[in-house]
């Protein structure tokens, strides 16, 4: 494995790309949540630097999450003041730390891979669908709104695209196409692929800014107006800057509604984080595994700090994480550097960043979306068989047409159904019509035989013909459920004798205590 220092250059490049992706998302999610715009930046900076340092994940990127916007919007409104809401954020962080200490993060080990694949693919499709309006200059929907029914307009994802066509802007379309051409060139042209000094995303953004400035200077109708550019807060003095921070109302800690909001945020943020951690490990080219309990501790610490200084809650975020991996990020240097860049940008160059067209950033996100939802993913899942592809497709459709958590929940239900269906089937199932008198019927048990197999085994034993010779082989079996053992014992002592079946048991462990029957044989 290469030394981490060898990845420093590509990590910094990835950090730049993640910074460009995260900047509008931090602002858009804060706006959609009903929080101050600066609150999204606070969350992004802490998610990048603090959680980036504390996390055991080398690739995960944390910040404000689209999945929390509806919860935050309702919470800020119902709690009466933003300061009271911040108290709930701090308490949510404390709850996450307790969950981490209680080892609750291990639940992530039980997410089926086909559901995780479906979630990633669905996120890719959503990114493409949501960015198409921004790519042609229709920026009514907030950046970071990944719900099917858009929170700001009430339109759905597809009707928003139709509306966008009616309000498209030629200047934005030109800038998107130029940006896409640059990004594709950096991915395909050998000379540019070897150019490691500057990431293609940064070149695309600079080109977009320059193009728009030329449009403005020439007085062209192609010029993109300020509402279609990045919109960072612009404090006029140091006091104005300090005034953007807020503190929790600690006097509200005893209110039941504050605790309810805190528990809700902690639960949703933790589940989204665990899903993203599983997805990041799956995408990791180096196939590393993340301690999910340590991740909950890191997220909890980040949310406590964010709430203490006025930020909105954060989670590990799939869009930024996939941007990091696809841009060459291999260690947490990329995550931390993106947080540092966010901090520097807010402090030093907000006026420059406010010249970036959202169409440029849409082009970057379109490329990320395509990589997540490429045709190769669908081909791979199709070849994996129906038990993999059906839960995968259901998850994709459900996430696209609902939201992340609801869609994943639906995918999990379908995946569990197929897992149960597979477990209910025995490796051997006796078919009377294929049996010829005098043949030995061999029943080979699987490596693990759970209570789910009981019905199939019972049915098989009931259908065995009278006077037959039967061998039940447990040579390769590590575990047999107690109920199944009792079922075989009963058949051994009563059922086989009633039907005059010559029964031989092979490979059963002594622990199963089958030795009471003279029918038993071993090898």
C-alpha positions as CSV (number, residue, x, y, z in Angstrom):
1,X,0.0,0.0,0.0
2,X,1.3,3.4,-0.9
3,X,2.3,5.8,1.9
4,X,-0.3,8.4,2.7
5,X,2.2,11.1,1.8
6,X,2.1,9.8,-1.8
7,X,-1.6,10.7,-2.0
8,X,-1.2,14.3,-0.8
9,X,-1.3,15.9,-4.2
10,X,-4.4,14.0,-5.4
11,X,-6.1,14.5,-2.0
12,X,-5.6,18.3,-2.3
13,X,-7.1,18.2,-5.8
14,X,-10.0,16.2,-4.6
15,X,-10.4,18.6,-1.7
16,X,-10.8,21.5,-4.2
17,X,-13.5,19.6,-6.1
18,X,-15.4,18.7,-2.9
19,X,-15.1,22.4,-1.8
20,X,-16.7,23.5,-5.1
21,X,-19.5,21.0,-4.7
22,X,-20.0,21.6,-1.0
23,X,-20.2,25.4,-1.2
24,X,-23.6,25.8,-2.9
25,X,-24.9,22.7,-1.1
26,X,-24.1,24.2,2.3
27,X,-25.9,27.4,1.3
28,X,-28.8,25.7,-0.4
29,X,-29.5,23.3,2.4
30,X,-29.4,26.1,5.0
31,X,-31.8,28.1,2.9
32,X,-34.2,25.1,2.5
33,X,-34.0,24.4,6.3
34,X,-35.1,27.9,7.2
35,X,-31.7,28.6,8.8
36,X,-29.3,31.5,8.2
37,X,-27.1,30.9,5.2
38,X,-24.0,31.2,7.3
39,X,-25.2,28.3,9.5
40,X,-24.7,26.0,6.5
41,X,-21.1,27.2,6.1
42,X,-20.5,26.6,9.8
43,X,-21.7,23.0,9.5
44,X,-19.6,22.4,6.4
45,X,-16.4,23.8,8.0
46,X,-16.8,21.7,11.2
47,X,-17.8,18.7,9.2
48,X,-14.7,19.0,7.1
49,X,-12.1,19.9,9.7
50,X,-13.3,18.6,13.1
51,X,-15.2,15.4,11.9
52,X,-12.6,14.9,9.3
53,X,-9.9,14.7,11.9
54,X,-11.9,12.6,14.4
55,X,-13.5,10.1,11.9
56,X,-11.9,6.8,11.2
57,X,-13.1,7.0,7.6
58,X,-10.5,8.0,5.1
59,X,-13.0,9.1,2.4
60,X,-16.3,10.2,4.0
61,X,-17.1,13.9,3.9
62,X,-19.5,15.4,6.4
63,X,-21.6,18.6,6.2
64,X,-25.3,19.7,6.2
65,X,-27.5,17.0,4.7
66,X,-30.5,17.3,2.4
67,X,-32.2,14.5,4.2
68,X,-32.6,16.7,7.3
69,X,-34.0,19.8,5.6
70,X,-37.7,19.0,6.2
71,X,-37.1,18.1,9.9
72,X,-35.0,21.3,10.5
73,X,-37.6,23.5,8.8
74,X,-40.4,22.2,11.0
75,X,-38.2,22.2,14.1
76,X,-37.0,25.8,13.8
77,X,-40.6,26.9,13.2
78,X,-42.1,24.9,16.1
79,X,-39.5,25.7,18.7
80,X,-40.0,29.4,18.3
81,X,-36.4,30.6,18.1
82,X,-33.3,29.6,16.3
83,X,-31.4,29.6,19.7
84,X,-33.8,27.0,21.1
85,X,-33.2,24.9,18.0
86,X,-29.5,25.1,18.5
87,X,-30.0,23.6,22.0
88,X,-31.7,20.6,20.3
89,X,-28.7,20.3,17.9
90,X,-26.3,20.1,20.8
91,X,-28.4,17.5,22.6
92,X,-28.6,15.5,19.3
93,X,-24.8,15.4,19.2
94,X,-24.7,14.2,22.8
95,X,-27.2,11.4,21.9
96,X,-25.0,10.4,18.9
97,X,-22.0,10.1,21.2
98,X,-24.0,7.9,23.6
99,X,-25.1,5.7,20.5
100,X,-21.5,5.4,19.5
101,X,-20.5,4.3,23.1
102,X,-23.3,1.8,23.0
103,X,-21.9,0.3,19.8
104,X,-25.1,1.1,17.9
105,X,-23.0,1.7,14.7
106,X,-22.8,-2.0,14.2
107,X,-26.3,-1.9,12.6
108,X,-24.6,-0.8,9.4
109,X,-23.1,-4.3,9.0
110,X,-26.7,-5.5,8.2
111,X,-27.3,-3.2,5.2
112,X,-27.5,-5.6,2.2
113,X,-25.0,-4.6,-0.6
114,X,-27.7,-4.6,-3.3
115,X,-29.6,-1.9,-1.3
116,X,-26.4,0.1,-0.9
117,X,-25.7,-0.2,-4.6
118,X,-29.3,0.9,-5.3
119,X,-29.0,3.9,-3.0
120,X,-25.8,5.1,-4.7
121,X,-27.2,4.6,-8.2
122,X,-30.4,6.5,-7.2
123,X,-28.4,9.3,-5.7
124,X,-26.6,9.6,-9.1
125,X,-29.9,9.7,-11.0
126,X,-31.3,12.3,-8.5
127,X,-28.2,14.5,-8.9
128,X,-28.6,14.4,-12.7
129,X,-32.3,15.1,-12.6
130,X,-31.9,17.9,-10.0
131,X,-29.0,19.6,-11.7
132,X,-30.6,19.7,-15.2
133,X,-32.6,22.8,-14.3
134,X,-29.5,24.5,-12.9
135,X,-27.6,23.5,-16.0
136,X,-29.9,25.5,-18.2
137,X,-30.3,28.5,-15.9
138,X,-33.4,27.7,-13.9
139,X,-32.4,28.1,-10.3
140,X,-35.8,28.3,-8.5
141,X,-35.2,25.1,-6.6
142,X,-32.6,25.2,-3.8
143,X,-29.3,23.5,-4.3
144,X,-29.3,20.4,-2.1
145,X,-33.0,19.8,-2.3
146,X,-33.0,16.0,-3.2
147,X,-36.6,15.3,-2.4
148,X,-39.0,14.1,-5.2
149,X,-41.5,16.8,-4.1
150,X,-39.5,20.0,-3.9
151,X,-39.9,21.8,-0.6
152,X,-39.7,25.3,-2.1
153,X,-41.9,25.1,-5.2
154,X,-44.1,22.1,-4.5
155,X,-43.3,20.7,-7.9
156,X,-41.8,17.2,-8.4
157,X,-38.5,16.4,-9.9
158,X,-39.8,15.9,-13.4
159,X,-42.2,18.8,-13.6
160,X,-39.4,21.0,-12.5
161,X,-37.3,19.9,-15.5
162,X,-40.3,20.8,-17.8
163,X,-40.6,24.2,-16.2
164,X,-36.9,24.7,-16.6
165,X,-37.1,24.3,-20.3
166,X,-39.6,27.2,-20.5
167,X,-37.2,29.4,-18.5
168,X,-33.9,28.3,-19.9
169,X,-31.1,30.8,-20.3
170,X,-28.7,30.5,-23.3
171,X,-25.7,31.9,-21.4
172,X,-26.1,29.3,-18.7
173,X,-26.4,26.5,-21.3
174,X,-23.2,27.7,-23.0
175,X,-21.3,27.8,-19.7
176,X,-22.6,24.3,-18.8
177,X,-21.5,22.9,-22.1
178,X,-18.1,24.5,-22.0
179,X,-17.7,23.2,-18.4
180,X,-18.8,19.7,-19.4
181,X,-16.4,19.7,-22.3
182,X,-13.5,20.6,-20.0
183,X,-14.4,18.0,-17.4
184,X,-14.8,15.2,-20.1
185,X,-11.4,16.3,-21.6
186,X,-9.7,16.0,-18.3
187,X,-11.2,12.5,-18.0
188,X,-10.5,11.3,-21.5
189,X,-7.5,13.2,-23.1
190,X,-4.3,11.4,-22.0
191,X,-2.2,14.6,-21.7
192,X,-4.8,16.3,-19.5
193,X,-5.3,13.1,-17.5
194,X,-1.6,13.2,-16.6
195,X,-1.9,16.8,-15.6
196,X,-2.0,16.5,-11.8
197,X,-1.3,20.2,-10.9
198,X,-4.9,21.5,-11.4
199,X,-8.2,19.5,-11.2
200,X,-10.5,19.7,-14.2
201,X,-13.3,21.0,-12.0
202,X,-11.3,24.1,-11.0
203,X,-10.5,24.8,-14.7
204,X,-14.2,24.4,-15.5
205,X,-15.2,26.9,-12.8
206,X,-12.5,29.4,-13.8
207,X,-13.6,29.1,-17.5
208,X,-17.2,29.7,-16.5
209,X,-16.4,32.8,-14.4
210,X,-14.3,34.2,-17.2
211,X,-17.0,33.5,-19.8
212,X,-19.7,35.2,-17.7
213,X,-17.5,38.2,-17.0
214,X,-16.9,38.6,-20.8
215,X,-20.7,38.4,-21.3
216,X,-21.2,41.1,-18.7
217,X,-18.5,43.4,-20.0
218,X,-19.8,43.2,-23.5
219,X,-23.3,43.9,-22.4
220,X,-24.5,40.6,-23.9
221,X,-27.9,39.1,-23.1
222,X,-26.0,35.9,-22.4
223,X,-24.7,37.4,-19.1
224,X,-25.9,35.5,-16.0
225,X,-27.4,37.6,-13.3
226,X,-26.5,37.5,-9.6
227,X,-29.4,35.3,-8.6
228,X,-28.0,32.5,-10.8
229,X,-24.5,32.8,-9.2
230,X,-23.1,31.5,-5.9
231,X,-24.5,33.7,-3.1
232,X,-22.1,33.7,0.0
233,X,-23.0,36.1,2.8
234,X,-20.9,39.3,2.6
235,X,-20.3,40.9,6.0
236,X,-19.3,44.5,5.8
237,X,-17.1,44.5,9.0
238,X,-15.6,42.2,11.5
239,X,-18.5,42.9,13.9
240,X,-20.9,41.8,11.1
241,X,-18.9,38.6,10.6
242,X,-19.0,37.8,14.3
243,X,-22.7,38.6,14.4
244,X,-23.4,35.7,12.1
245,X,-22.6,33.2,14.9
246,X,-25.3,32.2,17.4
247,X,-25.4,30.4,20.7
248,X,-27.9,27.9,22.1
249,X,-30.6,28.9,24.6
250,X,-29.5,26.7,27.5
251,X,-32.6,27.6,29.5
252,X,-34.6,25.5,27.0
253,X,-32.9,22.3,27.9
254,X,-35.8,21.1,30.1
255,X,-38.4,21.5,27.4
256,X,-39.9,18.2,26.1
257,X,-40.3,19.5,22.6
258,X,-36.5,20.3,22.5
259,X,-35.7,16.7,23.4
260,X,-38.1,15.3,20.8
261,X,-36.4,17.3,18.1
262,X,-33.0,16.3,19.4
263,X,-33.9,12.6,19.3
264,X,-35.3,12.9,15.8
265,X,-32.2,14.7,14.5
266,X,-29.9,12.2,16.2
267,X,-31.8,9.2,14.8
268,X,-32.1,10.5,11.2
269,X,-28.5,11.9,11.1
270,X,-27.1,8.6,12.5
271,X,-28.9,6.4,10.0
272,X,-27.9,8.7,7.1
273,X,-24.3,8.6,8.3
274,X,-24.2,4.8,8.6
275,X,-25.6,4.5,5.1
276,X,-23.0,6.8,3.7
277,X,-20.2,5.1,5.6
278,X,-21.2,1.7,4.1
279,X,-21.5,3.4,0.7
280,X,-18.0,5.0,1.0
281,X,-16.4,1.7,2.0
282,X,-18.1,0.1,-1.0
283,X,-16.7,2.8,-3.3
284,X,-13.3,2.8,-1.8
285,X,-10.7,1.6,-4.4
286,X,-8.5,0.4,-1.5
287,X,-11.4,-1.6,0.1
288,X,-10.9,-0.3,3.7
289,X,-13.5,-0.7,6.4
290,X,-14.6,2.1,8.7
291,X,-15.4,1.7,12.4
292,X,-19.0,2.9,12.4
293,X,-19.2,3.3,16.2
294,X,-16.2,5.7,16.0
295,X,-18.0,7.6,13.2
296,X,-21.0,8.2,15.5
297,X,-18.7,9.6,18.1
298,X,-17.1,11.9,15.5
299,X,-20.5,13.0,14.2
300,X,-21.8,13.7,17.7
301,X,-18.8,15.8,18.5
302,X,-19.2,17.8,15.3
303,X,-22.9,18.4,16.0
304,X,-22.2,19.6,19.5
305,X,-19.7,22.1,18.2
306,X,-21.9,23.2,15.3
307,X,-24.9,23.8,17.7
308,X,-22.7,25.7,20.1
309,X,-21.7,28.3,17.5
310,X,-24.9,28.5,15.4
311,X,-24.5,25.8,12.7
312,X,-27.1,23.3,11.5
313,X,-26.7,19.5,12.0
314,X,-24.5,17.5,9.8
315,X,-24.1,13.9,8.6
316,X,-21.7,12.0,6.4
317,X,-23.0,13.0,3.0
318,X,-23.0,10.7,-0.1
319,X,-22.8,13.5,-2.7
320,X,-19.7,15.0,-1.3
321,X,-18.2,11.6,-0.4
322,X,-18.6,10.3,-4.0
323,X,-17.2,13.6,-5.4
324,X,-14.2,13.0,-3.2
325,X,-13.6,9.4,-4.3
326,X,-14.3,10.1,-8.0
327,X,-11.8,13.1,-7.9
328,X,-9.0,10.9,-6.6
329,X,-9.3,11.4,-2.8
330,X,-7.7,8.5,-0.9
331,X,-7.1,9.8,2.6
332,X,-8.8,12.2,5.0
333,X,-6.5,15.0,3.8
334,X,-9.0,15.6,1.1
335,X,-11.9,16.0,3.6
336,X,-10.0,18.2,5.9
337,X,-8.6,20.4,3.1
338,X,-12.2,21.0,1.8
339,X,-13.2,22.3,5.2
340,X,-10.2,24.5,5.4
341,X,-11.0,25.9,1.9
342,X,-14.6,26.6,3.0
343,X,-13.2,28.6,6.0
344,X,-10.7,30.5,3.9
345,X,-13.3,31.3,1.3
346,X,-15.8,32.7,3.8
347,X,-13.1,34.8,5.5
348,X,-11.1,36.0,2.5
349,X,-12.7,35.8,-0.9
350,X,-16.5,35.7,-0.7
351,X,-16.8,38.4,-3.5
352,X,-14.8,36.3,-5.9
353,X,-16.7,33.1,-5.1
354,X,-20.0,35.0,-5.7
355,X,-19.0,35.3,-9.4
356,X,-19.2,31.5,-9.9
357,X,-22.2,30.5,-12.1
358,X,-24.4,27.8,-10.6
359,X,-24.4,26.3,-14.2
360,X,-20.6,25.5,-13.7
361,X,-21.3,23.7,-10.5
362,X,-24.2,21.8,-12.1
363,X,-21.8,20.5,-14.8
364,X,-19.5,19.1,-12.1
365,X,-22.4,17.5,-10.3
366,X,-23.7,16.0,-13.6
367,X,-20.4,14.2,-14.0
368,X,-20.5,12.9,-10.5
369,X,-24.1,11.7,-11.0
370,X,-23.2,9.9,-14.2
371,X,-20.3,8.1,-12.5
372,X,-22.7,6.9,-9.7
373,X,-25.4,5.8,-12.1
374,X,-23.5,4.7,-15.2
375,X,-24.9,1.9,-17.4
376,X,-22.1,-0.4,-16.2
377,X,-23.7,-0.5,-12.7
378,X,-27.0,-1.7,-14.1
379,X,-25.3,-4.4,-16.3
380,X,-23.3,-5.6,-13.3
381,X,-26.4,-5.9,-11.1
382,X,-28.3,-7.7,-13.9
383,X,-25.6,-10.3,-14.2
384,X,-25.7,-10.9,-10.4
385,X,-29.1,-12.6,-10.7
386,X,-32.7,-11.8,-9.8
387,X,-32.1,-11.9,-6.0
388,X,-29.7,-9.0,-6.4
389,X,-31.2,-7.1,-9.2
390,X,-34.8,-6.9,-8.0
391,X,-34.0,-5.3,-4.6
392,X,-31.5,-3.0,-6.4
393,X,-34.1,-1.8,-8.9
394,X,-36.7,-1.3,-6.2
395,X,-34.3,0.7,-4.1
396,X,-33.4,2.9,-7.1
397,X,-37.0,3.6,-8.0
398,X,-38.0,4.1,-4.4
399,X,-35.2,6.6,-3.5
400,X,-35.8,8.6,-6.7
401,X,-39.6,8.9,-6.1
402,X,-39.5,9.4,-2.3
403,X,-36.4,10.3,-0.4
404,X,-33.2,8.6,0.8
405,X,-34.5,7.1,4.0
406,X,-37.9,6.0,2.8
407,X,-36.4,4.6,-0.4
408,X,-33.8,2.6,1.5
409,X,-36.4,1.3,3.9
410,X,-38.5,0.0,1.0
411,X,-35.4,-1.5,-0.6
412,X,-34.5,-3.2,2.7
413,X,-38.0,-4.7,3.0
414,X,-37.7,-6.2,-0.5
415,X,-34.2,-7.4,0.1
416,X,-35.2,-9.1,3.4
417,X,-38.1,-10.8,1.6
418,X,-35.7,-12.3,-0.9
419,X,-33.3,-13.3,1.9
420,X,-36.1,-15.1,3.7
421,X,-37.2,-16.7,0.4
422,X,-33.7,-18.0,-0.2
423,X,-33.5,-19.3,3.4
424,X,-36.8,-21.1,3.1
425,X,-35.5,-23.2,0.3
426,X,-33.5,-26.3,1.1
427,X,-30.5,-27.3,-0.9
428,X,-32.4,-30.5,-1.6
429,X,-36.1,-30.7,-2.1
430,X,-37.7,-34.2,-2.7
431,X,-39.8,-34.5,-5.8
432,X,-41.9,-37.7,-5.7
433,X,-42.4,-37.8,-9.4
434,X,-38.7,-38.0,-10.1
435,X,-38.1,-40.8,-7.6
436,X,-37.4,-44.4,-8.8
437,X,-37.9,-47.3,-6.4
438,X,-34.7,-48.6,-4.9
439,X,-32.8,-45.3,-5.2
440,X,-31.1,-43.8,-2.2
441,X,-32.5,-40.3,-1.4
442,X,-29.7,-38.0,-0.3
443,X,-30.6,-34.9,1.6
444,X,-27.6,-32.6,2.0
445,X,-28.0,-29.9,4.6
446,X,-26.6,-26.4,4.1
447,X,-23.8,-24.9,6.2
448,X,-26.3,-23.1,8.4
449,X,-29.8,-24.4,9.0
450,X,-32.0,-21.9,10.8
451,X,-35.6,-22.0,12.0
452,X,-36.5,-20.5,8.6
453,X,-35.6,-23.9,7.0
454,X,-37.9,-25.8,9.3
455,X,-41.0,-25.7,7.0
456,X,-39.1,-26.8,3.9
457,X,-37.4,-29.7,5.8
458,X,-40.7,-30.8,7.3
459,X,-42.4,-30.8,3.9
460,X,-39.6,-32.9,2.4
461,X,-39.7,-35.5,5.2
462,X,-43.5,-35.8,4.9
463,X,-43.2,-36.5,1.2
464,X,-40.6,-39.3,1.5
465,X,-42.1,-42.5,0.1
466,X,-42.6,-45.5,2.4
467,X,-39.9,-48.2,2.3
468,X,-37.3,-45.8,0.8
469,X,-33.6,-45.4,1.8
470,X,-32.8,-41.9,3.0
471,X,-29.5,-40.3,4.0
472,X,-29.5,-36.9,5.8
473,X,-26.0,-35.5,5.5
474,X,-24.8,-32.7,7.9
475,X,-21.1,-33.2,7.1
476,X,-20.7,-29.5,6.0
477,X,-23.1,-28.1,8.5
478,X,-21.8,-25.8,11.2
479,X,-25.1,-24.9,12.8
480,X,-28.6,-26.5,13.0
481,X,-31.4,-24.7,14.8
482,X,-32.8,-26.5,17.9
483,X,-36.3,-26.8,16.3
484,X,-34.8,-28.4,13.2
485,X,-32.8,-30.8,15.3
486,X,-36.0,-31.8,17.2
487,X,-37.8,-32.3,13.9
488,X,-35.2,-34.7,12.7
489,X,-35.1,-36.5,16.0
490,X,-38.9,-37.0,15.9
491,X,-38.7,-38.3,12.3
492,X,-35.9,-40.6,13.3
493,X,-37.7,-42.1,16.3
494,X,-41.3,-42.1,15.0
495,X,-41.9,-40.9,11.4
496,X,-39.3,-43.1,9.7
497,X,-40.5,-46.2,11.5
498,X,-44.1,-45.5,10.7
499,X,-43.2,-45.4,7.0
500,X,-40.6,-48.2,7.2
501,X,-37.9,-45.8,5.9
502,X,-34.3,-46.9,6.3
503,X,-32.8,-43.6,7.6
504,X,-29.1,-42.9,8.0
505,X,-27.7,-39.7,9.5
506,X,-24.2,-38.6,8.5
507,X,-22.0,-35.9,10.0
508,X,-24.2,-34.8,12.9
509,X,-22.2,-33.4,15.8
510,X,-22.3,-35.2,19.2
511,X,-24.0,-32.1,20.6
512,X,-27.2,-32.9,18.7
513,X,-27.5,-36.2,20.7
514,X,-28.9,-38.3,17.9
515,X,-27.2,-41.5,19.2
516,X,-30.4,-42.8,20.9
517,X,-31.6,-44.3,17.6
518,X,-30.3,-47.5,16.0
519,X,-31.0,-45.8,12.6
520,X,-28.0,-43.6,13.0
521,X,-24.8,-44.2,11.1
522,X,-21.6,-42.1,11.0
523,X,-18.6,-42.0,8.9
